[in-house]
């Protein structure tokens, strides 16, 4: 199974570009490079039915956040509040920095 290069990092603010959650924004909770997906806070919430077990005597319905494909989300550029792609720039010291492709500013 290939491991994909995900340019998004935890705590990046993203917007959903397509699907039933289109236009919603949230913060990246975790990345899943093997699945090429990210989990975004408050996006793609599903209900999971839990059967009664020895530890959990009563069954219940739990709401959990499922991962969403990386191609369906984009990072939000803070000054324009618009989606942008992520690029890389290597400075004079040889450090690799993430930048917004639209403005060229560094991602903090």
VEXFINU-323751 format. One record per atom (N, C-alpha, C, O): residue number from 1; residue in three letters; x, y, z. Coordinates in steps of 0.05 Angstrom, whole numbers, plus 5000, padded with zeros to 4 digits. Layout:
<atoms>
NUM, ALA, X, Y, Z $
...
</atoms>
This chain:
<atoms>
1, UNK, 5017, 4976, 5000 $
1, UNK, 5000, 5000, 5000 $
1, UNK, 5018, 5025, 5000 $
1, UNK, 5035, 5028, 5017 $
2, UNK, 5013, 5043, 4981 $
2, UNK, 5031, 5067, 4979 $
2, UNK, 5025, 5086, 5002 $
2, UNK, 5003, 5088, 5012 $
3, UNK, 5046, 5102, 5009 $
3, UNK, 5042, 5123, 5029 $
3, UNK, 5043, 5149, 5013 $
3, UNK, 5062, 5155, 4999 $
4, UNK, 5021, 5165, 5015 $
4, UNK, 5019, 5189, 5000 $
4, UNK, 5031, 5213, 5015 $
4, UNK, 5033, 5213, 5039 $
5, UNK, 5040, 5233, 5000 $
5, UNK, 5052, 5257, 5011 $
5, UNK, 5029, 5277, 5016 $
5, UNK, 5017, 5287, 4996 $
6, UNK, 5022, 5281, 5041 $
6, UNK, 5001, 5300, 5048 $
6, UNK, 5014, 5326, 5057 $
6, UNK, 5029, 5326, 5076 $
7, UNK, 5007, 5348, 5043 $
7, UNK, 5019, 5374, 5049 $
7, UNK, 5006, 5387, 5072 $
7, UNK, 5018, 5405, 5085 $
8, UNK, 4981, 5379, 5079 $
8, UNK, 4967, 5391, 5102 $
8, UNK, 4979, 5380, 5128 $
8, UNK, 4988, 5357, 5129 $
9, UNK, 4979, 5396, 5148 $
9, UNK, 4989, 5388, 5174 $
9, UNK, 4967, 5391, 5195 $
9, UNK, 4947, 5405, 5190 $
10, UNK, 4970, 5379, 5218 $
10, UNK, 4951, 5382, 5240 $
10, UNK, 4949, 5412, 5248 $
10, UNK, 4969, 5426, 5248 $
11, UNK, 4925, 5420, 5254 $
11, UNK, 4918, 5448, 5262 $
11, UNK, 4916, 5467, 5238 $
11, UNK, 4912, 5491, 5243 $
12, UNK, 4919, 5458, 5213 $
12, UNK, 4915, 5476, 5190 $
12, UNK, 4885, 5481, 5187 $
12, UNK, 4869, 5463, 5191 $
13, UNK, 4878, 5505, 5181 $
13, UNK, 4849, 5512, 5176 $
13, UNK, 4843, 5507, 5147 $
13, UNK, 4856, 5518, 5129 $
14, UNK, 4823, 5490, 5142 $
14, UNK, 4817, 5482, 5114 $
14, UNK, 4787, 5486, 5108 $
14, UNK, 4771, 5490, 5126 $
15, UNK, 4781, 5487, 5082 $
15, UNK, 4754, 5489, 5072 $
15, UNK, 4748, 5465, 5054 $
15, UNK, 4766, 5456, 5040 $
16, UNK, 4723, 5455, 5056 $
16, UNK, 4715, 5433, 5039 $
16, UNK, 4707, 5443, 5012 $
16, UNK, 4690, 5461, 5010 $
17, UNK, 4718, 5431, 4991 $
17, UNK, 4714, 5440, 4963 $
17, UNK, 4691, 5426, 4949 $
17, UNK, 4678, 5438, 4932 $
18, UNK, 4685, 5401, 4957 $
18, UNK, 4663, 5386, 4944 $
18, UNK, 4650, 5367, 4962 $
18, UNK, 4661, 5360, 4984 $
19, UNK, 4627, 5357, 4955 $
19, UNK, 4612, 5338, 4971 $
19, UNK, 4590, 5351, 4987 $
19, UNK, 4584, 5375, 4983 $
20, UNK, 4577, 5335, 5004 $
20, UNK, 4554, 5345, 5019 $
20, UNK, 4562, 5367, 5040 $
20, UNK, 4544, 5382, 5048 $
21, UNK, 4587, 5369, 5047 $
21, UNK, 4597, 5388, 5067 $
21, UNK, 4610, 5412, 5054 $
21, UNK, 4624, 5427, 5067 $
22, UNK, 4605, 5416, 5027 $
22, UNK, 4619, 5437, 5012 $
22, UNK, 4615, 5465, 5025 $
22, UNK, 4593, 5473, 5032 $
23, UNK, 4637, 5480, 5027 $
23, UNK, 4637, 5507, 5038 $
23, UNK, 4642, 5508, 5068 $
23, UNK, 4647, 5530, 5078 $
24, UNK, 4641, 5486, 5082 $
24, UNK, 4646, 5486, 5111 $
24, UNK, 4675, 5487, 5116 $
24, UNK, 4692, 5478, 5100 $
25, UNK, 4682, 5499, 5139 $
25, UNK, 4711, 5501, 5146 $
25, UNK, 4715, 5487, 5172 $
25, UNK, 4697, 5483, 5188 $
26, UNK, 4740, 5479, 5177 $
26, UNK, 4747, 5466, 5202 $
26, UNK, 4777, 5463, 5204 $
26, UNK, 4792, 5471, 5186 $
27, UNK, 4785, 5452, 5227 $
27, UNK, 4814, 5449, 5233 $
27, UNK, 4821, 5420, 5229 $
27, UNK, 4806, 5402, 5236 $
28, UNK, 4844, 5414, 5217 $
28, UNK, 4854, 5387, 5213 $
28, UNK, 4861, 5375, 5240 $
28, UNK, 4878, 5385, 5254 $
29, UNK, 4848, 5353, 5247 $
29, UNK, 4854, 5339, 5272 $
29, UNK, 4877, 5319, 5268 $
29, UNK, 4895, 5318, 5284 $
30, UNK, 4876, 5304, 5246 $
30, UNK, 4897, 5285, 5241 $
30, UNK, 4899, 5279, 5211 $
30, UNK, 4880, 5284, 5196 $
31, UNK, 4922, 5269, 5202 $
31, UNK, 4926, 5261, 5174 $
31, UNK, 4930, 5231, 5173 $
31, UNK, 4940, 5219, 5192 $
32, UNK, 4922, 5219, 5151 $
32, UNK, 4924, 5190, 5146 $
32, UNK, 4938, 5186, 5120 $
32, UNK, 4925, 5182, 5099 $
33, UNK, 4965, 5186, 5119 $
33, UNK, 4980, 5184, 5094 $
33, UNK, 4975, 5158, 5078 $
33, UNK, 4976, 5158, 5054 $
34, UNK, 4970, 5136, 5092 $
34, UNK, 4965, 5110, 5078 $
34, UNK, 4938, 5111, 5063 $
34, UNK, 4935, 5097, 5043 $
35, UNK, 4919, 5125, 5074 $
35, UNK, 4892, 5127, 5062 $
35, UNK, 4889, 5151, 5043 $
35, UNK, 4870, 5153, 5029 $
36, UNK, 4909, 5170, 5044 $
36, UNK, 4908, 5196, 5030 $
36, UNK, 4883, 5212, 5039 $
36, UNK, 4869, 5224, 5023 $
37, UNK, 4878, 5212, 5065 $
37, UNK, 4856, 5226, 5077 $
37, UNK, 4864, 5242, 5101 $
37, UNK, 4885, 5237, 5113 $
38, UNK, 4847, 5262, 5108 $
38, UNK, 4851, 5278, 5133 $
38, UNK, 4825, 5278, 5148 $
38, UNK, 4803, 5277, 5137 $
39, UNK, 4827, 5280, 5175 $
39, UNK, 4804, 5283, 5192 $
39, UNK, 4801, 5312, 5199 $
39, UNK, 4820, 5324, 5210 $
40, UNK, 4778, 5324, 5193 $
40, UNK, 4773, 5352, 5198 $
40, UNK, 4751, 5355, 5219 $
40, UNK, 4731, 5341, 5218 $
41, UNK, 4756, 5372, 5238 $
41, UNK, 4738, 5377, 5261 $
41, UNK, 4711, 5386, 5251 $
41, UNK, 4709, 5407, 5238 $
42, UNK, 4690, 5371, 5258 $
42, UNK, 4662, 5379, 5252 $
42, UNK, 4654, 5373, 5223 $
42, UNK, 4632, 5380, 5215 $
43, UNK, 4670, 5359, 5208 $
43, UNK, 4664, 5352, 5180 $
43, UNK, 4661, 5321, 5178 $
43, UNK, 4677, 5307, 5190 $
44, UNK, 4642, 5312, 5162 $
44, UNK, 4638, 5284, 5157 $
44, UNK, 4632, 5268, 5182 $
44, UNK, 4644, 5248, 5188 $
45, UNK, 4613, 5278, 5198 $
45, UNK, 4604, 5265, 5222 $
45, UNK, 4584, 5244, 5216 $
45, UNK, 4564, 5249, 5202 $
46, UNK, 4588, 5219, 5225 $
46, UNK, 4570, 5197, 5221 $
46, UNK, 4562, 5185, 5247 $
46, UNK, 4575, 5188, 5268 $
47, UNK, 4539, 5171, 5247 $
47, UNK, 4529, 5158, 5271 $
47, UNK, 4537, 5129, 5271 $
47, UNK, 4533, 5115, 5251 $
48, UNK, 4549, 5119, 5293 $
48, UNK, 4558, 5092, 5295 $
48, UNK, 4541, 5078, 5317 $
48, UNK, 4539, 5088, 5339 $
49, UNK, 4529, 5056, 5310 $
49, UNK, 4513, 5041, 5329 $
49, UNK, 4531, 5021, 5344 $
49, UNK, 4546, 5006, 5332 $
50, UNK, 4530, 5022, 5371 $
50, UNK, 4548, 5006, 5388 $
50, UNK, 4531, 4985, 5402 $
50, UNK, 4511, 4992, 5416 $
51, UNK, 4538, 4960, 5399 $
51, UNK, 4523, 4938, 5411 $
51, UNK, 4530, 4936, 5441 $
51, UNK, 4552, 4945, 5449 $
52, UNK, 4512, 4926, 5457 $
52, UNK, 4519, 4921, 5485 $
52, UNK, 4540, 4900, 5488 $
52, UNK, 4540, 4880, 5474 $
53, UNK, 4559, 4904, 5506 $
53, UNK, 4581, 4885, 5512 $
53, UNK, 4583, 4881, 5542 $
53, UNK, 4568, 4892, 5557 $
54, UNK, 4603, 4866, 5550 $
54, UNK, 4608, 4861, 5578 $
54, UNK, 4615, 4887, 5593 $
54, UNK, 4605, 4892, 5615 $
55, UNK, 4632, 4904, 5580 $
55, UNK, 4640, 4929, 5592 $
55, UNK, 4618, 4950, 5589 $
55, UNK, 4612, 4964, 5609 $
56, UNK, 4606, 4952, 5566 $
56, UNK, 4585, 4972, 5560 $
56, UNK, 4558, 4957, 5560 $
56, UNK, 4551, 4945, 5541 $
57, UNK, 4544, 4958, 5583 $
57, UNK, 4520, 4942, 5587 $
57, UNK, 4497, 4950, 5568 $
57, UNK, 4481, 4934, 5560 $
58, UNK, 4495, 4976, 5562 $
58, UNK, 4474, 4985, 5544 $
58, UNK, 4486, 4994, 5517 $
58, UNK, 4508, 5005, 5517 $
59, UNK, 4472, 4989, 5496 $
59, UNK, 4481, 4997, 5470 $
59, UNK, 4475, 5027, 5467 $
59, UNK, 4460, 5039, 5482 $
60, UNK, 4488, 5039, 5447 $
60, UNK, 4483, 5068, 5443 $
60, UNK, 4490, 5075, 5414 $
60, UNK, 4500, 5059, 5398 $
61, UNK, 4483, 5100, 5407 $
61, UNK, 4490, 5111, 5381 $
61, UNK, 4510, 5134, 5386 $
61, UNK, 4504, 5153, 5400 $
62, UNK, 4534, 5131, 5374 $
62, UNK, 4555, 5150, 5379 $
62, UNK, 4560, 5166, 5353 $
62, UNK, 4560, 5154, 5331 $
63, UNK, 4565, 5191, 5355 $
63, UNK, 4573, 5207, 5331 $
63, UNK, 4603, 5209, 5330 $
63, UNK, 4616, 5218, 5349 $
64, UNK, 4615, 5200, 5307 $
64, UNK, 4644, 5201, 5304 $
64, UNK, 4651, 5216, 5278 $
64, UNK, 4634, 5218, 5260 $
65, UNK, 4675, 5227, 5278 $
65, UNK, 4684, 5242, 5254 $
65, UNK, 4701, 5223, 5237 $
65, UNK, 4721, 5212, 5246 $
66, UNK, 4693, 5219, 5212 $
66, UNK, 4707, 5202, 5194 $
66, UNK, 4726, 5218, 5176 $
66, UNK, 4721, 5242, 5172 $
67, UNK, 4747, 5206, 5166 $
67, UNK, 4766, 5220, 5149 $
67, UNK, 4753, 5228, 5122 $
67, UNK, 4735, 5215, 5113 $
68, UNK, 4763, 5249, 5110 $
68, UNK, 4754, 5259, 5083 $
68, UNK, 4779, 5259, 5065 $
68, UNK, 4801, 5265, 5074 $
69, UNK, 4775, 5254, 5039 $
69, UNK, 4797, 5253, 5020 $
69, UNK, 4811, 5280, 5018 $
69, UNK, 4798, 5301, 5018 $
70, UNK, 4837, 5280, 5015 $
70, UNK, 4853, 5304, 5014 $
70, UNK, 4846, 5322, 4990 $
70, UNK, 4847, 5346, 4993 $
71, UNK, 4838, 5310, 4968 $
71, UNK, 4831, 5326, 4944 $
71, UNK, 4805, 5343, 4948 $
71, UNK, 4800, 5361, 4933 $
72, UNK, 4790, 5336, 4968 $
72, UNK, 4765, 5351, 4974 $
72, UNK, 4768, 5374, 4992 $
72, UNK, 4749, 5389, 4997 $
73, UNK, 4792, 5378, 5003 $
73, UNK, 4797, 5401, 5021 $
73, UNK, 4821, 5418, 5011 $
73, UNK, 4838, 5408, 4997 $
74, UNK, 4821, 5443, 5019 $
74, UNK, 4843, 5461, 5012 $
74, UNK, 4847, 5480, 5036 $
74, UNK, 4829, 5486, 5051 $
75, UNK, 4872, 5487, 5040 $
75, UNK, 4880, 5505, 5062 $
75, UNK, 4868, 5533, 5056 $
75, UNK, 4867, 5542, 5033 $
76, UNK, 4860, 5547, 5078 $
76, UNK, 4849, 5574, 5075 $
76, UNK, 4872, 5594, 5078 $
76, UNK, 4886, 5594, 5098 $
77, UNK, 4874, 5612, 5059 $
77, UNK, 4894, 5634, 5060 $
77, UNK, 4881, 5656, 5078 $
77, UNK, 4860, 5666, 5072 $
78, UNK, 4894, 5663, 5101 $
78, UNK, 4881, 5679, 5121 $
78, UNK, 4874, 5708, 5113 $
78, UNK, 4854, 5718, 5123 $
79, UNK, 4889, 5720, 5096 $
79, UNK, 4883, 5748, 5089 $
79, UNK, 4859, 5750, 5070 $
79, UNK, 4842, 5768, 5074 $
80, UNK, 4857, 5732, 5051 $
80, UNK, 4835, 5734, 5032 $
80, UNK, 4812, 5715, 5039 $
80, UNK, 4790, 5717, 5027 $
81, UNK, 4816, 5697, 5058 $
81, UNK, 4796, 5677, 5067 $
81, UNK, 4787, 5659, 5043 $
81, UNK, 4764, 5650, 5043 $
82, UNK, 4805, 5654, 5024 $
82, UNK, 4800, 5638, 5001 $
82, UNK, 4817, 5613, 5001 $
82, UNK, 4839, 5613, 5013 $
83, UNK, 4809, 5591, 4988 $
83, UNK, 4825, 5567, 4987 $
83, UNK, 4850, 5572, 4971 $
83, UNK, 4850, 5587, 4951 $
84, UNK, 4872, 5558, 4978 $
84, UNK, 4897, 5561, 4964 $
84, UNK, 4911, 5534, 4964 $
84, UNK, 4906, 5517, 4981 $
85, UNK, 4929, 5530, 4945 $
85, UNK, 4946, 5506, 4945 $
85, UNK, 4971, 5512, 4962 $
85, UNK, 4976, 5534, 4969 $
86, UNK, 4985, 5490, 4968 $
86, UNK, 5009, 5492, 4985 $
86, UNK, 5033, 5487, 4968 $
86, UNK, 5034, 5467, 4953 $
87, UNK, 5053, 5505, 4970 $
87, UNK, 5078, 5501, 4956 $
87, UNK, 5101, 5500, 4976 $
87, UNK, 5097, 5504, 5000 $
88, UNK, 5125, 5495, 4966 $
88, UNK, 5148, 5494, 4983 $
88, UNK, 5169, 5514, 4973 $
88, UNK, 5172, 5518, 4949 $
89, UNK, 5185, 5525, 4992 $
89, UNK, 5206, 5544, 4985 $
89, UNK, 5230, 5537, 5003 $
89, UNK, 5226, 5533, 5027 $
90, UNK, 5253, 5536, 4991 $
90, UNK, 5277, 5531, 5007 $
90, UNK, 5293, 5557, 5010 $
90, UNK, 5300, 5569, 4990 $
91, UNK, 5297, 5565, 5035 $
91, UNK, 5311, 5591, 5040 $
91, UNK, 5341, 5587, 5038 $
91, UNK, 5351, 5566, 5032 $
92, UNK, 5356, 5609, 5043 $
92, UNK, 5385, 5609, 5040 $
92, UNK, 5399, 5590, 5059 $
92, UNK, 5420, 5579, 5053 $
93, UNK, 5387, 5585, 5083 $
93, UNK, 5400, 5567, 5102 $
93, UNK, 5394, 5537, 5095 $
93, UNK, 5405, 5519, 5107 $
94, UNK, 5376, 5533, 5075 $
94, UNK, 5369, 5506, 5067 $
94, UNK, 5345, 5495, 5081 $
94, UNK, 5339, 5471, 5080 $
95, UNK, 5330, 5512, 5095 $
95, UNK, 5306, 5503, 5109 $
95, UNK, 5282, 5504, 5089 $
95, UNK, 5279, 5522, 5074 $
96, UNK, 5266, 5482, 5090 $
96, UNK, 5243, 5480, 5073 $
96, UNK, 5219, 5492, 5087 $
96, UNK, 5212, 5485, 5109 $
97, UNK, 5205, 5511, 5073 $
97, UNK, 5182, 5524, 5085 $
97, UNK, 5157, 5520, 5067 $
97, UNK, 5160, 5520, 5043 $
98, UNK, 5134, 5518, 5080 $
98, UNK, 5109, 5516, 5065 $
98, UNK, 5099, 5545, 5059 $
98, UNK, 5100, 5562, 5076 $
99, UNK, 5089, 5549, 5034 $
99, UNK, 5079, 5575, 5027 $
99, UNK, 5051, 5571, 5013 $
99, UNK, 5044, 5550, 5003 $
100, UNK, 5035, 5593, 5014 $
100, UNK, 5010, 5594, 4999 $
100, UNK, 5017, 5600, 4970 $
100, UNK, 5031, 5619, 4965 $
101, UNK, 5006, 5584, 4951 $
101, UNK, 5013, 5588, 4923 $
101, UNK, 5001, 5614, 4912 $
101, UNK, 5013, 5627, 4895 $
102, UNK, 4977, 5622, 4923 $
102, UNK, 4964, 5646, 4913 $
102, UNK, 4979, 5672, 4920 $
102, UNK, 4982, 5690, 4903 $
103, UNK, 4989, 5674, 4944 $
103, UNK, 5002, 5699, 4953 $
103, UNK, 5032, 5696, 4956 $
103, UNK, 5046, 5717, 4955 $
104, UNK, 5042, 5672, 4960 $
104, UNK, 5071, 5669, 4964 $
104, UNK, 5079, 5673, 4993 $
104, UNK, 5103, 5671, 4999 $
105, UNK, 5060, 5678, 5011 $
105, UNK, 5067, 5682, 5039 $
105, UNK, 5072, 5655, 5053 $
105, UNK, 5061, 5634, 5044 $
106, UNK, 5088, 5656, 5074 $
106, UNK, 5095, 5632, 5089 $
106, UNK, 5071, 5623, 5106 $
106, UNK, 5058, 5639, 5118 $
107, UNK, 5067, 5597, 5108 $
107, UNK, 5047, 5585, 5125 $
107, UNK, 5059, 5583, 5153 $
107, UNK, 5080, 5571, 5157 $
108, UNK, 5045, 5595, 5173 $
108, UNK, 5055, 5595, 5200 $
108, UNK, 5045, 5571, 5215 $
108, UNK, 5052, 5568, 5239 $
</atoms>
